[in-house]
Amino acid sequence: MKKQFFFLSISIVFSCLFPQQIKAAEKIDFVHSSLIFSISIESLETFAKTGEMKGDLQQYSSSLDAKTLTEIRYFLNKTHDIDPLIMSKLSRTSLAEDLLKELGKVISTHRNKNGFYAIRGAILTTANEKKSWTILDVFRSFPTSSIYVNLELLAQLKDDLFLYQSYRDAIAKSIEVRANTDKAQYADLNLNTLENLSQKGTYQVAKETITIEKQDLRQTDKGFVREYSFEVDVYFPQNTEEKKPLILISHGFGSLKDNFANLAQHLASYGFIVAIPQHIGSDLQYREELLKGSLSSALSPVEYIARPQDMSSVIDRLQELASESEIWSKRVDLSKIGAIGDSLGGTTVLSLAGAPLNISRLKTECDQNQVIVNTALILQCQGSHLPPVEYNLQDSRIKAVIATHPLTSAIFGAESLSKIKIPIMITAGGNDVITPVVIEQVHPFIWLQSPFKHLLFYQPGTHFSSTQPSQQYTLTNLPEVLIGKNRDVTSQYFHGIAVAFMEAYLNNNSQYLAYLTPNYGEFASNDKFNIFQINDLTEENIIEVFGNNLPIKIVPPLVVSFPLANDYDSVVEEIKNTGILKVAYSQNSPPFGFINKEGYWEGYCNFLAHELASYLELQLELSFKPDVVFLPSSLNNSLVKNGEVHLECGANSMSQNLDDISFSIPFFVTGNHFLIPQTMEKTFNPNQSLQNFKIGVVNNSTTANFLQEKYPQVKPIYFDEVSAIEKQIEALENGSIDAIIDSKILLDNLRSNLKNPEDYQIVPPLPLNCDFYGLLLPKQDSQWIEIVNNFLNKTPLTKQYFSPEIEDNLAKTLNYCLK
């Protein structure tokens, strides 16, 4: 599906850049700041047909050189052929809508208005009327007499397209030059004696399917769910008594595990055990529902977290099987684990390899003032909706990874990719426009700091050069420019290289490194395509070919996004030395922490702390379970900052900007609502100013800040945190306040303590804002942050404190907040 999205986007971009006559339009108004100049449709049509420039077009042509004019005329006359049914389905998906809205910033029917609906209508009309059409036909279907074009944004699009053409060609040439230079150091290799690893190995292969159950929130083809299961196909070599290394494979967006059966069988025939999970939040079934228009998001941001967790869950399950079953304990060597991922799956394995999700980089790259026509970046920008913390999903059990055609530029950036230290290979196709090769693979390869890194570059090659999916699951009617001509051969070559890479870095068999040299790439090339294999590339290599004036920075300005290195004794060392885990949590914030009816202090945070102590005993290989010491938390968050506790748990909003304190990954999401008497249902409207309404709120809280910003005309009545529940209940029941504002989970508890709960309701149905809760942790202790985050990934909410109703509301809120 993503292939068709990009083909659609390129067609639209060209039509936006080089428009022509339309049914109703007579002119195109180019807008630059306060200046407007127009070009008539008639003069553009004449230029497209004959090359002649006349009238208003002639007076502007002097600023364009002959090469540019030739290119413009070429794109004006270029024909496109996309099935109208596919076009109709794609245009109504959320991803296509995002793309069209980006283009609508440039092209519109009126100045300062997004042209989304006009562009979509013109494209659909044209595709339905003509089997083969040009850009000019699209503009003939535009619904207004004038077309407005934002010239500044148009210039940005031109620069973006430049990356797909001349700069991309220079990048390919620099890779070729580097490969030819590096060949000399391997001149003694006798490549004719090497086994052809692209042919099937000697082992017969069997397959088993296991099912993994998870309790977690995830968006699937059925919407958000709280519990789910996914299948894992496991391929293994037969007739062997030796333990074999494990390789995990992560499929791409809109794909499924069956598409990698050929690769799995090939690896297993060489003595590897291969496991392929089904990523249910971004697989074929999800794609089909997306095409129906039944899903609100092209890709849920949660998927950037859930996919790596799927892979880690597979390892966890195989460890369980190995401990329970003699067959599995003798079959799999869990000290040797590798991972391969394709497209979005490539992004998944890079997370596992040690690249944290880079929310700071995402927010920079996904700036709403830019025009984004790169669908790979649009998909990555979904991740910008995640709370701004460090998501380190690394699994240290994985020792080597291959990422084929991954999405990387914004979801990781140089800051994250430079953290990968294990052996890594990236594969790229010279003509990949789905995940644009320069931005998503070549520049990121330069960012890598691993001492064992490899780039496999197909020229020509596409997004699909490394894979050959099952025929029944392959999209039809895709143009050759996207698929490529040599997919059968290049994918088979990749099968062999995958064997060599995993043999070299999982089995430490150095003789297989010969397959990863530029010499072997040249040896496997033919008159139809070239394969270049290099283990380094520098900015100087590219400048030697392109020149000094590179169109974009190879290493963009860094963003600060990660904790600093430790310069003091870490929390882990303190826990090891003292045997104590110190935790702060509230006494008046149910269900996280509260005094129960018997007068005892309890809550979810109490449960979580004891679970963490058990986790630390196993994770740190301690001879004891740490004792847990609890302290009451306070609103000034000083306990963590001053080192008095190791973490603070509760309704800690991640919207706070706290010095010297970091947040864990979120463990809960909620938002502010109002609790009001039923009698005020018609007079209390949260969509209005609420002027002069008396609203109860906890003093010095993030909710109090929100109330002041959102409703400056209300009369806030402040309550101290310690006595807030009792005092607010009394004030609401005696009428001294009109409403209480807080998160829904806290208001639910508060309402249950009223004398007549049925006389009160919570409004509005959806939250007024989105508030993620995380644990408070010392900012400079990256080791402790990683341990706590890994623990939270494995710990579901407990039904003791979170009812099914709360979990249902949590799923709805998460769905709303991550759209």
N, C-alpha and C positions, 0 to 999 in steps of 0.2 A: 504493500500500500504506500509506504513512504516513497518508493520510487516514482509512483504516479503523482504524488504530491509535488515532488520536485519538478517533474516534467511540466506539470500544470503551472508551477510558480515561474519557471523560466519563460514559458510561453507568455504569461501575463506580464512579466518584467519587460520583455522585448516590446510587447504591445504598449506598455506604459512609456518606454523610452522613445519609441519611434512611431507615433500615432499618425493616422491618415483619415480619409473621408468617412463619414458616418451618415446614417439616414437623416438625422435631424441636425447634426452639428454643422456649423459653417466655419468655425474657427477654433483654435486652441490658444488659450491665454496662459502664457508663462509668467508666473508670479515670483518676484524676488524682492523681499521686504516690501517697500511701498511701491515698487515699480512693476508695471505690467506691460508686456509686449505680446502681440498676437501674430499668428501665422494662419493663413486660410487653409482649409482642408483641400481646396482645389489645387493650390500650388504644390502641396505635398504629394497629392495623387499624381500630378504630372511628373514630378521628380522621380517617384517610384517607378513609373512606367517607362520613361524615356531618359532619365538622367538630366533633363533640362530644368534649370532653376529660373523661375520667373516671379514677378511681382514681389510680394513681401518676403518671400523666402530668399530671394537674391540678395537683399540688403543685409541679411544676417550670415550668409554663407561665407563671407570673406574671413570670418573668424574661425572657420573650420578648414583643416588641411584636407588634401585629396584622399588620404587613407581613411580618415574619419567619415567623409562623405560616402565613400565606397561601402564602408561597413554599414552605415545607416540605410543605404539603399538595399543592401543585401537583406537586412533584417525586416525591412518593410515588405519585401517580396517573398520572404521565406514562408513556406506552407506548413501547416500542422494538421495532424490527423489523430484525434482522440475520440474514442467511442462516446456518443452523447449520454448513454446510460451511465457509464463510468464517470463522466464529467459531472453529471447531475448528482450522483451519490457523493463523490468527493467534495463537491462544492458546499455541501450541507453538513459536512463533518466539522467538529470543533477545531481540528488542526487546520483545515482549509480556510475556515472562517478567520482564524488568527492570521493566516498568511494574507488573505484578501484585505483584512483590516490594516495590515502593515502597508500594503500597496495603496489602500485608500487614503493614507496620509499624503501620498504623492499625487494621485489622480482623483478628481472629484467633480461633481456637478456644480458646486458652489464654493466660493472661496472660504477657507477655514472650516470646511465640512468634510468628514470622512466619506470617501467614495465607495465604500464597501458594497452597498446594495446595487449601485449603478454598474460597477465592474462585474459583479456576479451575474447580474441580469444580462449584460451585454455578451458575456462569454457563453452563457447557456443558450441564449437566442441564436448566436452564431453557430454553435456546435450542433444545434437541432436543425438549422437551415442548410448547412453545408457539411459534406463529408470531409472535404479538405478546405482549409481556410487559412487566411493570412491575418496578420495584425490589423491590416486595414479593414477587414471584414468585421472585426470586433468593434472598432470605433464607429463603423457605420451603424452598429446596433446600440450605440450609446443613447440614453433617453433624453438628452438635453441639447440645445443648440450650441452651447459652448462647453468646452472641457477645460477645467482649471488644472494646471500642473505646477507644483511647488518646485521651483528650479533648484533650490538649495538641496532638498532631499533627492531630487533627480540626479544631481551631481554625485551624491553619495552612492546612489545605485550604480552609476556608471563606474565609480571606483571599485565597487564590489564585483561587478562583472569583469573588470580588468583582472581580478585575481584568478578568475576561471580561464583566462586566456594567456596573455603574454607572460605574466609573472609565473603562472603555473608551468608554462613551457620552460622558463628559465630554471625553475626548481628541478624539473625532470632532467634537464641537461646537467645541472650541478651534481645530481645524484649519479648520473652516468660517468661524469668526469672523476668523481671521487672513487667510484667502483673500479674504474680503469687504473687509477693511481695505486689503489690498495692491492691490486692483483699481484704486484711484484713480490710482496712478502710471502706469497703462497706459491711461488713459481715451481717449487719442487713437488707439488702434489701431482700424483698420477690418477686423474679422475676416471680414467677408463676402468680402473680396478674396483671402483666403488659399486656396491650393490645398488640396484634401482629400487629405492624405497617407495616409489609411487606404485609399485606392484604389490599385490597382496602378500602378507607375511605367511609364516609356516603354521601358525596355530589355527585350529578350528575355533569358531566363536559361538558362544551361547548367550542368551539374554534372559534376564529376570526383571520384573517390574515390582518396585516397592512403593508404598504409600506413606507419606509423612503428614501427620496431623499437626496443625498449629493453632494456637489461640492468640490472635493478634488482629488488628484492624487492617483491612486492605480493600482497595477498590478492584472489583473483578467485573466480568461481563454481566454479573447479576447486581451490580452496584456495590456499595460498601458492606462488608461482612465482618463479624467479630471472630468467627472461627472458620477455618477452611482446611482443606487438604489438597495436596498436589502429588502427582505421580512422578516417579523417577525411573527411567529405563537404565538398567545396569548391564553392560556388555563385558564379558570376561573370557579369557582364553581357556580352552579345555585341555585336558591331558597334561597337566603340569602340577608338580608338588611344591613349587616355589611360590613364595609370596610375591605379588606383583604390584608395581606402583599404581596409584590411582590418578586418573585425569578427569576433571569435571568440565563439562561443556555448557555454556550459557547461550541460548538462542537469542535472536534479535527481536525487535519490536514487530508484532504482528506475525511472528513465526511460531514454531512449536518444536518439541524435541524430536519428532519423527524426521524433520528436515536434516538432522545431523546423524542419522543412522549410518550412512555410508562412511562418514569420517570415524564414527565410533567403532564400527566393524573393522575398519582398516587399522586403527590403533590397537584394538584388541588382538588382531592377527599377528601383531608384533610383540605381544606379551604385556599389554597394559590393561588394567581394569578401567572402564570408562562409564561415568554416571552422568546422565542428562536429565535435569529437572525441568518440569513444565512451569514456566513463570506465568501463573494464571492471571496476573494483573496486566499483562502486556503481550498476550499470546494471540494465536489465530482467532480463537473464539471472541476475545476482547476486540480484535480488529473488526470482526464481522458485526458486532454490536455497534461499534463506532460508525461503521458505514451506514447502518440503519438510522443513525442519529439519536440513538437511545442513551448515549453516555454524555455526560456533561464535560468531560475533559479528555483531550487526545491522549494524554498520559498523566496519570496521577503522580504528583511529586513524591508520594510515599513509595513509588516503585523504585526510586533511586536508593532507598534504604532496604526495601523488601527483597529485591533481587539478590544482592549480596548475602542477605540473611538466608534466603533459600539455599544458596550454595553451602554456607556454613552449616545449615541444618542437615544437609545431605551427609557431610562429614560426621556430624554428631550421631546421626542414625547409623552410619556404617561402623562407628566406634561401638555403639550399643550392640549391633549385630555381632561384631567381632568378640565382644565380651560374653555374649549369650550363646554363640554357636561356634562349634569347633570348625565347621566348614568355612565360615567367614574368617575366623581367626587365622586359618592357614592360607586363606585366599588373598587377602589384601594387605599391603604394606603401607600403613598409615603414616609412616615416617617419610614417605616419598609421595607428595601430592602436587600435581600441577593443574592448571586451569586454562581453558581456551574459550574465548567469547567472540561472537560475531556482531558487528554493528553495535546496538545497544547492549548486547552481551559483552562486547569488548569493553564498554564502559564499566560493566559489572565486574569483570575480572581485574580491571585497573583499581577499583575500590578495594578488592580483596588483596591486591598486591601491595597496598599501603598508601594510596592516594586518597586523602580525605575529601569529601564533598566540600567545595569552596563557595559558600553562600555569599561571601563578600565579593568574589570575582563575578558571580552570577548577577548580582545587583548592579555591578558596574557595566557588564556587557549587555544586559537586558534593559538598558535605559530606554524609557518610553519615547524619548525625543529622537531616537534613531529609527531607521526603517530596516526591518529584518526580513529578508527574503530567503534566508538559508533555513530550510526546514529542520536541519540538524540543530541549529541554534534555537529555533522555536521550541523544539522538544526539550533542550537543555534548560531553557528559561522557565519551564514548568517547575524546575527545582528551586527557583528563586522564591517560591511561596513557602518554602520550609522555614521554620524559625532559624534565626541567624546564630547557629552554634556550630562547633566542629563535629562533623559526622565522620568519625574514623571507623570504617567498617573493615579494616584490615583483619585478615585471618592468618596468623603467623604459621599455621600448619601448611599453608600453600607455599611452595618453594620456587615455582617458576610459572610464568604466564605468557600466553600469546593472545594479543588483541587484534582481530582482523577488522579493519575499516571502522574504528571506534569513533564515538562522539566524545570529545575531550576538551575543547578550547575554553569553554566557559564553566562547565561543571567541575573542572579541576583547575585549569590554568597552570602556569609554570610553578606557582607556589606549591601545589599539591603533587604534581607529577615528579618534581624533583625529590620527593620523599621516598620514592620507590627504590629499594636497594636490591631486590632479588633479580635473577635473570629474566629478561623480558624481550619479546619480539612484537613489533607492530608491522602489519601488512597494509599496503596501500596500492591503489590503482591510479595511474596517471590521469585518467579521465573520470574519476569519481566526482560527480556533482551532487550526490545525495548527502554524503558527509564530505564536503569539499576538501580535497586531499591536502592542499597547502595548509589550511587553517586547522583541520582536525587531525591530521596525521604527521605531516613533515615537520612543521614547526614544533608540535608537541614532542616529536622524537628528539629534537635538539634540546628540549627542556629536560629530558631524562638524565639523571645523574648516576644511574646504575652502572657499575663497572662491566656488566654483561648485558649489553643492549644490542639489538639487531633490527634492521629495517629491511623488509622484503617488499620490493617495488616492482609492480607490473607495468610495462610500457609497450603498447597501450594496455590499459586495464581499467576496470570499473569497480563499483561497490560490490560486485558479485564475483570477482575473480577468484576468491578463495573458497567459494561454496558451490555445491551442486545439490539443491534440495530435491526432495521427492516430487515426482511429476504431479501427483494429485493435489499437492498443496502449493503449486507454483502459480503465481498470477499470470494471466494471459494478456495479450494485446499490449505488452510493454515494448517500446521502441528499442531497436538494436543499440542506439547510442547509450542507453542506460544499462543494458545487459552485457554488451560486448560480444565479440565474435568467437572468442577462444575459451569460453568458460569451462568446457569439459576438460580441456588440457591443463589450464592453469589451476583448477581446483584439484585435479589429480596430483599435480606437482606439489601443491600445498600439503596434501595428505602425507607425502614423503618427507617434506621439510618438518612437519609437525612431529613425525616419528624421530627424526634426527635431533630436533631441539630437545624433546623430552628425554631421549636417551642420553644426550650430553649433560643435561642439567638435573635430571632426576636420578639417573643411574650412574652419573659421573663418568661416563664413557667418552673420553676425549677424542676418540677416533671419529666420532660423529660430527665434530666441529668442522670437518672438511666440507660437509654439506652446506654449512652456513657462510661460506666464503664467497666473495665476488667471483672467483674463478668458477665455482660450481654453478652460480647463476648464469654466467656466460655460457657454460657447457650445456645448460638445459634450454637456452634460448634458440629460436629458429627465425625463419624469414617472416613470420607472422607477428611475433611479439618478442620482447626482450625482458629478461629478469635481472634486476640489479639488487645485489645483497651487500649491505654495508653495515659496519658497527659503529660508525661515527659520522657526523655531519656538522659543520660549523657555519656561522654567519659569514665568515671569510670565504668559504667555498661557494656560497651563493652570490656574494658580491663579485667574485672573480668572473662569473658568468653574466649576471644582470647589470652590474654597476653599483655605484654607491647609493643611489637614490631609490632605496627599496620602498614599495608603496605602503607597506605596513611594517611596524616594528616586529622583528622576530620574537623578541622577549618584551612583552608589553610592560608598562610600569607596574610594579608589584603592589599588591594590596595587603594590608596587615590583617591576617585572619586567624593566626594560630597562636597558642600560648608560647611564651618564651621558655627557654630551657631552664631547668632547675638550677638554682644557686644556693640551695639549702637542703637540709635533710627532708626527704619526701615523706608524705603521709604513709606510704607503704613501709618505709623503714621504721617509722614511729610505731606503727601497729605491730610490726615484728618484734620490736624491742619491749613494748609495754604490754602487748596482748589485749589492748583496749581499742574499740571503735567508738568514737565520740560523735553523737548525732543530735542535732537540734530539730525540734518540731513543735508545732503550735498546740496549745491546750484548748483552743476555742475556734477551731476551723474544721468541723466535721465534713467528710469522713476521714480527712488526712490526720487530724489530731484533735482529741476532745476528752473531757472528763465525763465518764459514763454515769449511769444512774446509781451505780454502787459507789461512786466517788473515786474510781480508778482512772488513770490516764491511759488512753489507748488510741488506736486509729491505724489507718493504712500505713502511715510512716513508721509506726512501731513494727508492724509486720515486715515492711520492706527492709528495715535495718537489720532485723534478725536473719532474714534471708541473705542479705549482703554478707553478714558475718560468716554464714555457712559457705557462701560462694568463695570468700577470701581464704577460708581454710583449705579448700580444694585448689583454687587457682594459684595461691602462693605456696602450696605444699607445706602448710604449717602443721606442727604436731599438736595443735590446739585450735579450738574455735574461739575467736576473739570475743571477749566480754563486751557487751554494748552498754554504754553510759549515755543517758538521755539528759538534755538540757532544754528548757523552754526557749523557743525562738522569739525573736522580737522584730519589729518592723524596720529597725535600722540596719539589720543584716551584719552587725558588727562581729558576731561570734565566729563566722568563717573568716572574715577579713583579719581578725586578731589571732587566728590560729587556735581558738578555744575549742572548736569542733572540727571534725573532718568533712562534714557535709551538713546541709540544712535541707529539710524536706517539708513540703507543704504547698500551699497555693501561691507559689513564687512565680510571678508573671515574668516571662522572658522578654517582655517589652521594656523592662527596666534596663538602664545603662549603669552598671555598677562597677566602680573602680576596684581593682584587685580581686574581683570575684568573677568566676566563669559559671556558665550553666551547663548542665548535662544535656544530653538529647532529651526532647520532651517526653514525658510519660503521661500527659493528660492535656486535653484541649477543651476549652470552654469559652464563654463570652458573657458580657454583662447583660442582664435583664432587669426588669422592675417587678417587684411584688406589690400588688395593689388590691384594695377591696373590690369585690365584684360590683359594688354600687358605683364605682368610678369607671367602669368599662367604657362608657360612651364619652366621658369627658377627658380621660387621660389618654393622649395620643403621643406615643414616642416619636412619631414623625414630625412633630411640631416642636416649638421652643420650650414648652412646659413652663412658661413664665409664671413665677410666684408659687409654683408647687413646692411643698416642703419635702425634701428627699433625704432619707436617712442613709448615711454612708460611713464606713470605717475611716477614721482620721488617718492622715499620712499614708494612705494606701494608693496603689496604682488606680484602683476604681475611683477614688476621690479625684485624682488628676484627670481621669477620663470624663467624669461628670462635669468638672469645671470647663474642660475644653469643648465638649459636645453640647452641653446645655448651660451656657453662662448665665441665663436668666432665671434659673431655679434658685430656691433658697435651701442650700445644703445644711443639714443638721448632722453634726459630727458626733461619732461615738468612739470611745476608746476601745482598742482591740480586745482587751481582756474581758470586758463586760458587754461587748457589742450585741451578742445574740439576745441576752435577757433584756437589755435596755431597749433594743430596737423592737422586739416583740411587744413590750409594754407600751411603747410610743405609738406603734401602729394600731394596737387594739384600742387605745384611748383617744385616738384621733389627733394626737399632737404632731404627727407626720402623715403625709399623704401616701408615701410609698417608700420602699427600700430598694436600693440598687446594689447588686452584687452578682457574682457568677451564679449560673443556674443551679449548680450542684449545691452551693451553699444556701441559696434561696429555697430549694426543695427541702433541705433539712430544717431551715427556719420555719417554713410554712407548717411542717409536720408538728412543730411545737406550739402552734397557735391553738387557742381554745376551740375554735371552729374553722379548721383548715379549708373546708368546702366553701367558705365565704370569701376566699381570696384566690387570686389567679396570678400567674406569671406571664408578663408580656414584654416584648413581642414574641411570636413563635420562634423566629430565628434571632441569633445573638446580635447585639448592637455593634459588637466588635469581636475580634478573634484573639483569644488569649491562651497561649501555650504555657504550661507549667513545666519547670525543670528543677532538678536539684541544684542547690548552690554549692560550688566547689572552689577551692583555692585556685586562682587563675594561672599561676606559674607552674603548677604541678601537672604536667602533661601526662605522666605515667598514671597518676591517680584518676585523672579525667577519663583516660582510655579504659581503665579497669571498670569504673562505674558505668560507663556507657555500654561496655560489653555485657555487664550484668543486667542492665535495664533491657537490652535487646532480648534477653532470655527469660525475663520475668513478666508474666501477664498480670493484669489487674486481678485481684482476688474477689470472688463473689461474696466473701464475708463483709466487705465494705462497699462494693459496687454492685448494685442490683441489676437485673436484666434491663430494667427501665433506664437506669443510668447509662448502661452500655449502649442501649439503642440510641439514646440522645447523643452520646459521645460519637457514634458512627455518623449520625446526621450532621452534627456540628463539624466534624472533620471533613465530611463531604462538602459542606458549605464553605469552610475556611480555605480549602485547598483547590477551589475551582480556579 
